[in-house]
Amino acid sequence: MSNIQTTNLPGGLSTAPIGSTLTAYAAPDPTVFHTYFNDFDVFTAGDWTGTATGSVTNSIIAGDGGWLGLANSAANNDIDSLQLKTAGFLITAGQQAWFKTRFKVSNATNSNVVVGLIPIDTTPIANTAGISFSKLATSTTLNCLVANASAATTVSVGTMADDTFVTVGWHYSGSAVNVFLNGSKVNGTTVLTNLPTVALALTIAVSNGTAAANTLTVDYVMATTERPSTLG
């Protein structure tokens, strides 16, 4: 049985300050946040810059809610990476930001995975800045990396299993980053240092740790930042 309940506000709901441009706008102010959300019911290749070694296939695959599959080829170190073409996100001190995604990988041990916000980079597995979720080959441990100029804080998030979805996210409060796994805050994960200071692009990448192909499947991804000012 669904636990979803509704609150009906037929007159509308405004989040704009009284006396500002959108005071009478009968919905939450959409200019407060810069948001990218993709549920992958469709995949538009032209929105992304791809980096690949070998033959790769990026396509929507069957699954409830829309799934994007990144399938690489079978040589060791073969990579399949997608980045939004513009580095459109910036972590700004004092202003909140959020990231949330649900994904799985076919082989949880013999694969490298990166999903998150990093600079535009043709070697995303070895990125040195950003806030991203990362899993290295030979390990099933999923980490969250908060990095700037090659200095990184690493948070152990959890353990991945073959072909098994995890839901992960982070929240930057304006002063610190908190990390979440399957809807719950990971204990002791408040990160205060190494916040990235460069522009970041949404990135999804998988590479092989052995001579066997891997598929990274992403259900959805959301990245959002608080704008510097929404008044007026």
N, C-alpha and C positions, 0 to 999 in steps of 0.2 A: 504494500500500500504506500502511495506517495506521501511524503511528509511535507510537500509544498503547500503553503497556505498563501492566500492573496490578501492584500489590503487595497481596496478600491478607492481611488481618488479621482472621480470623474471630472472634477474641476481643474485637475492638473496639479503639478508639483514643481515649484521653482526652487533652485539652489542659488540663484543670483542675489547679490546684495540689493537691499531696497534702494531704489533711486538710480540703479545702474541700467545699462542698455537693455538687458534681458530680464528685468524685474517681472514683467507681465508675460514672459515666455512660459507656457504651461508644461514645461518638461525640464529635467535637470540641465544645467548649462553645459553644452558639449564643448565649450572652449576652455574649460578648466584643465583638462588633461589632453595630452597628445598620446593617442592610443593606436596600436596596431594589433588587430586580432584576426586570426585565420583559423577556421574550423576545417579547412581542407575538404570541402565539398567539391571544390575545383582547384586546379593547380595551373597558374599562369606562368609559364617558364620565363617570359620576358620580364617579369618583375625581379628576377633573381640573376646573380652572377654565379655560374657554376665552375667549380674546380674539380677535375677528375683525372685519375690515372687509370688507364684501362677503359673498358666499356661499362657505362653506368645506365641505369634506368630510373628516372624520377617520374612518378605517376601516382594518381589516385588509385587506391586499392580498396577492395570490398571490406567494409567494417562499419559498425553503427557509429554515426556521428561524423563520418568523413575522415579518411586516413590518408596521409601522404607517405608513400614508400620510397626510400632511397636505397637502391640495390646496387652494390658495386660488383666488380669482377673479382676473379679468384686468386690473383697473385698477392704475395705478402706485401703489405704497405699500400696496396691499391686504395684510393680514397674517392669518396663522393661527397662533395661539399656544396651547399647552397648558402648564399648571403644575399640579403636585400641589397639592391644596387647602390643605395645611398646610406651612409652612416648617419642615420637620422635621430639618434638618441644620445643624450648627454646626461651624466649623473652630476647634478648641481647641488653643492652644499646648501642645506636648509630647505630643500624641496624634495618631496617624496617621489618615489618610483617603485614600480612593481613589475614582476615577471612571473608567469605561470605557464606550465606546459605539461602534457601527458605524452609519454613515449615509451617505446620498448625497442630492444635489439635482439636479433635472431640468436646470436651467440654472446652470452654475457661475459665470457672470459676472454675469448680471442678476438676482441674488437676494441677499437678506440672510438669514443663518442664525445662530441661537443655539441651542446645545445644552449644558446644564450646570446648575450650581447658582447661582441668583441669588435676591435677595429677591422676594417676590410683587410683581408690577409689571404694569400694563396696557400699558406700553411696553417690552417686554423687549429689543427690538433696541437700545435706548439705555440699557441698564442701567448702573448706576454702582457695583455691588458684586458680589462673588461670584468663582467660578472657573468659566469657561465657554469653550467653543470658539465662535469667531465668524468669519463671513465676510461682508464688506460688498459691496454691489452695486458694479459696475464693476471688481471685482477677483476673481481666483480664489485669492488667498492666504488660507489658513486660519490664524487666530491663536488662541492661548490667552491669555485675559485674566485676570489676577489683580488684583482691584480692591477698594478699600475707600474709601467716602466720596468717590467721584469721582476718587481717585488710583489709577492703574492701571499695572501692568507688562504689556507686550505681548510675547509670544513668537511668532515666526513658526514655524508648525508644518510647513507644506507647501503644495502647490498642488493644488487640486481640479479635476476634469474633469467634464463633463456626464454625469449618470447613472452615476457611478462611485463605488463604496463606498470609504470610508476607515475605518480603525479607529484611534481615538485615545483617550488616557487621560492621567490625571495621578495622581501619588502625593505626598501631603503626609507627610513623614517625621516630623513633629512640630516641625520647624524650617524646612523649605524645601519648595518644590514642584518636582518634576521632571515633564517632559512627554514623552509617548510617541506615536509615529506608526507604525502597522502593526507593533507589537510591539517597536520599537526606541526607545531614549531619543534624543530630539532633542538634538544636541550643544549644549552651552552654555546649557541651559535651566533651570538651578537658580535659582528665584525666592525671594528672601529677604524681600522687602518687599511692602507693600500687601495682606497677608492679610486677608480679610474678617472682621469681628467681629460681624456680624449674622446672624440666622437665615436660612437659604437653602432655596429650594424647587427641586426638579427641574423644569427648563424645557426645552421643545422649541418652536422658533418659526421661521417662514419668512415673509418678505415680499418683495414685488416691487420691483425697481429700475427697471422699465419697465412699460408697459401690456401685460404678458403674464403669464399664470398660471404658477405654479411649484408643484412637488410636492416636499416633503421626505419621504424614506423612512428610517425608523429600524428597524434590524434588532433591536437590543437596547440596553438601558441599565442600568448598574449604578452605584450610589452607596453607599458604606459608610464609616462612621466608627467609630473605636475608642471604646468607652465609658470614662467616667472611672474606673470601678472595677468589676471583675468578681469580687472576692474574696468569700468567704462562702457 
